[in-house]
Amino acid sequence: MSNETVASTETSAEFVSLSDIRIAHLELMRIASANEAGDPSMKRSDKAGAETTEASIDNTVPDARTIRDFLARARRAGSTMARESDRRAAQRILDYWSAELVTRPGITSADVSPARLAAFASGLETAEPVAVAVDSEPASREIDDPGAVAIAVPESVAVATKDSAVSGDGFASDDELSSDELTERFRIRVAAQARQWKNTGYPGYLLRGEALKEASELPQGPDIAEFVEASAKAETDSQKQRDRSKNILIALFGLAAGILAATTYFALNQRNLALDQKIIAETAQSKAESAANEVVELNKHLNAALADAKSERVRAEAARDAALRNAEDAGKRLREQQDTQATLRSAIGLVIDQLKGGDVSLEKLTPDLKQAVLVELAGRIKSSEISLRELPAPLQSALEPLLGKVTDKLPNILTGYKVEFIQANIALPRLTGDLASDALARPLDYINYSLVMGRSHRMAIYSAVNLDRSQRMPLQVTGGGLSIDDRLKPSEQPDGSWYPAGPNPRWLPAQLANASDIAWGEEFKGDPATAALKLARYADVLPNTMPQSPDFYDDMWAPLENWVRTQHNPLANQVTIFSGPVFRPADQPVDGVPVPYAYWKLAVSSVPAAEKGEVKEPELVIDAFLIPADAPGAFKPENYQISVAELEKTTSLNFGTLIEWTDSVKHPGPNGTVADELAGRVKQLDRANDALLGELTAVLGSQDLPVPERRKVVAALVEMAGLQSMTGLSPAGRLNVLDALLGVPSGLWNRQDPDSLLVFANARRAVADLAMSAADGQSIIGEQDRDVLNKLKERLGIQPSKQTVYVQFAGMTREDTQALSAKMRALGWGIPNPGEERVEAAAGKNEVRYNPYDDADRSAAELLAADLTAAGQAVTARAVPAIKAETLEIWISI
């Protein structure tokens, strides 16, 4: 029910008995209760307090108007009540709602006076005095009248009325009241106001001035005394505040006067300075505008560069795709070319036979066929397969230009195999075991390839070829015979009788270095006919052959050569190829021919920079194959591809650390990669193992080895350098570990990625712990160890930092936090002592905070976070703009 509804209802009906008053009283109580129930967490007194909104105060139900109307009608109902008990009960209800009225907004001065029940109308002289006394019992209690209801009355209120002192409307005026009655009325008002202050805490209810002075003279119960004391304190505080404000105003006035005087004094100087500053500002503005224009131009260039980079990337990707397509096309063209050459060689053989018999004239041939025939004939003549005198005179005359060229001798300078051909140091495979004593002293160099010859089988142990796909020339392969190499004894090279001429030979002279792979470079530029004869001279030599069955050559070896030539790492132009036969001790010659039981080939090339993201260290692609001589069917790469480790075991060759490490990543062994195996052997440094120390130093210092693999060895050394591990080592072992760590190149202490940074931090932690143990006088650190430790501290940057570091912690004991700080101080971090502060906000946080606008602070924060992680407290770096420059903050908790 709204306030308007209650008011209209009550106005339309006068109270004629105590029952009417009680019914209306209960309805008002219900409305008040319903209003408070609308927000159970908010009392009515809260809504009337100083911090409530105006809307919430205006909506207080029942409002002042409703209560005022109820009091007026209830007071007038006194004229109909004769019973003393009814009048007392009615007066208590009036007292309750009089006290409630003063809590409502919009009250008047008349509302402060408690309402008095009107005198009984039938005879004022016979009316009995009405006395209502309210003691300090609880605010809700039962009325002694059995028909009454429980009503709430204000504490410490006493009301006395005299029938002789009542005005015509039932209210006694101040002139009609005695001084004691006026005092009592004032005391009731003060008590009601004290009650409202106590319920709401609103300072507006407190007394001021004369009202406070008069209230302090009243007889006081506990509530009024507390109210008066609070009012006096508020009055005193207010006066002090006024005095302070006055003093502040005086001080501000004096300061303003001083500032005004100073301003006046310096006005002329500032005017001149302002003029100068104006000129400077105009100049600076001009420079700023120029700089802004330069920035605009720079942004244009930057955008253009980004666009170019994007275009370059697109072009690189397109080039890569084109290279892959070209590789496939090259393989197809190569096979077609080989098929064509095979057909052409058969045709050339027929034509030569007809030319020798005089059945066909040379002039009748096409120019290309004529040149091919002449080259073939010249090759056979040079290899003494046929004699020039056997040919008709026209052929002899046509061959003279070719035969007159010096193509039957090797040039004075033979380039041979180039070690750094693929931009990585790929040395010739090292011979081990019996091969080392069986090999000839020096490699046999030719053009773009070299051979390492073996004595026992009169055959090359392996060939080493440099293939440049971008320069390779499709030259004619002649059918001339094989020639010996005059640089070797006949017994040191294959016997020509192994490869007898005929339509169905048992063994073919398979080339270790294929003629098509070496046909590139300056040596083969110029006349194609002359180049073809040169190529035959360099490739068709007995040392470059090994016996293979025709079926094996056609089905396995030739397809393998084509696959390596076109499919191995198609994006690479430069490829290094190793090839050779494999013999077993029990193998016996077949019809006097030492036939290998298997053949192998290994190709290695580097990944193009555009493909690998411009990494600095070499990244290689390696393919190794081993094919038994009796392998059936057609060649499939996946059936014969093996790891380098297996190939080394089979051939007794060592292909070098770079190839071994690279291939072991692709084909890890039972103990992991080569790096894993070497890292596992680090524990052997506890013994006097100079060979292992030398191997570690060489491996870690090799710029050709992949950095991630070398870092595995570094991590193993760092783990060995830990205080717990070092305690169990011999003095020689400790020195070996420290020397090995000192031999780690600075480039491997890379801090650009999280894994590298953590290895670096672990090394710092290990060295710092050893240094701390040395400072404590522990016997495990000798004088030599101290010297190496000092060098390692300098190498690892263990020195005072430029940043000041503060520690905030939560959920940890102060002792644990101080111990962690001590470990960081040992690394040079500038933590004040004491510099730890317990902060609740650090709970759940593990981070190093830094200023994001200072690169040095960012780098230091990342290193500090890694140092904390290495010390057992996992922490990350976090940029916080509020942090000052050259300041770091550690926030840690469990």
Buried (B, 14 or more C-beta within 10 A) or exposed (E): EEBEEBBEEBEEEEBEEBEBBBEBBEBBBEBBEEBBEEEEEEEBBBBBBEEBEEEBBEBBBBBBBBBBBBBBBBBBBBBBBBEBBBBBBBBBBBBBBBBBBBBBEEBEEEBBBBBBBBBBEEEEEEBEEBBBEBEEEEBEBEBEBEEBBEBBBBBBBBBBBBBEBBEEEBBBEEEEBEEEBEBBBBBBBBBBBBBBBBBBBBEEBBBEEEBBEBBBEBEBBEBBBBBBEBBBEBBEEEEEEEEEEEEEEEEEEEEEEEEEEEEEEEEEEEEEEEEEEEEEEEEEEEEEEEEEEEEEEEEEEEEEEEEEEEEEEEEBEEBBEEBEEBBEEBBEBBBEBBEEBEEBBEEBEEBBEEBBEEEBEBEEBEEEBBBBBBBBBBBBBBBEBBEBEEBBEEBBEBBEEBBEEEBBEBEEEBBBBBBEBBEBBBBBBEBEEEBEEBBBEEBBBBBBBBBBBBEEBBBBBBBBBBBBBEBBBEBBBBBBBBBBBEEBEEEBBBBBEBBEEEEEBBBBBBBBBBBBBBBBBEBBEEBBBBBBBBBBBBBBBBBBBBBBBEEBBBBBBBBBBBBBBBBBBBBBBBBBBBBBBBBEEEBEEEEEBBBBEBBBBBBBBBBBEBBEEEEEBBBBBBBBBBBBBEBEEEBEBEEBEBBBBBBBEBBBBBBBBBBBBBBBBBBBEEEBBBBBBBBBBBBEBBEEBEEBBEBBBEBBBBEBBBBBBBBBBBBBBBBBBBBEBBEEBEEEBBBBBBBBBBBBEEEBBBBEEEEBBBBBBBBBBBBBBBBBBBEEEEEBBEEEBBEBBBBBBEBBBBEEBEBBBBBBBBEBEEEBBBEBBEBBBBBBBBBEEEBBEBBEEBEEBBBBBBBBEBEBBBEBBBBBBBBBBBBEBEBBBBBBEEBEEBBBBBBBBE
